[in-house]
Amino acid sequence: MAEAAGWGLLGASSLLIGAVIGLKLLIAPRAIGLILAFGAGTLISAVAFELTDEAYGLGGGDTLTLGLALGALAYFAGDYAIERRGAERRMNPMGRSEESTGATAASALLLGAVLDGIPESAVIGISLLGGDGVGVAVLAAVFLSNMPEAIASSRGMRHEGLGSAHVLVTWLTVVAISGMAAAAGYGLLEGASGDTVALLQAFAGGAVLTMLVDTMIPEAQKYGGRAAGLATVLGFALAYLLSTLE
């Protein structure tokens, strides 16, 4: 469990790195859009080759379908609730949030990042269950996809007048929660049946895929332009090649 927590913290550490970058540097929205596209590609690869494929092997088509559906619905419902609290622009590379201000925006941004990060971090813990060590492709995908969100969100929080210390503490909290999610993903499933592990793998895959289509890919295309597709393929290819090295 401690190992899973450590890998989860490593994967989520890019949130803190991204927060510092967002606070200290002015990065062009196009660059953030391309980073988002690259991260989306890595996550698509991780879901396809590290989650759904393994889930099908462990639990079969019925379990895979049920898990994907439950994960997608869970993320959809949670994301809808977060949007109603003002976090619909939590990944806006322009750093603006016209419909929410101050502490409300900070709370919504925090909840939104946790909503994205929990299934991703749980995936890291689940990848350890096979006994072959952490899934490198999953870890890389989570690390790369977290950074642009933190960059954009931190800039938005500063735009709302929140101090640097407040912003950094917020992201430290998210990193800690992500580490606990990775530990839970491993600890709660250690010794579980193949169907149970498969269900949770598929659940995480469904949640991450829904997040990609609802949040990351639209923002990547909007701000990254036509080159976003190329960056997505590059991220997918790199993550796949990493998975073949395991």
Secondary structure, DSSP 4 states (H G I P E B T S, - for coil): -HHHHHHHHHHHHHHHHHHHHHHH----HHHHHHHHHHHHHHHHHHIIIIIIHHHHHHHHHHHHHHHHHHHHHHHHHHHHHHHHTT-TTTT-TT---TT--HHHHHHHHHHHHHHHHHHHHHHHHHHTTTSS---HHHHHHHHHHHHHHHHHHHHHHHHTT--HHHHHHHHHHHHHHHHHHHHHHHHTTTT--HHHHHHHHHHHHHHHHHHIIIIIHHHHHHHHTTHHHHHHHHHHHHHHHHHHT-
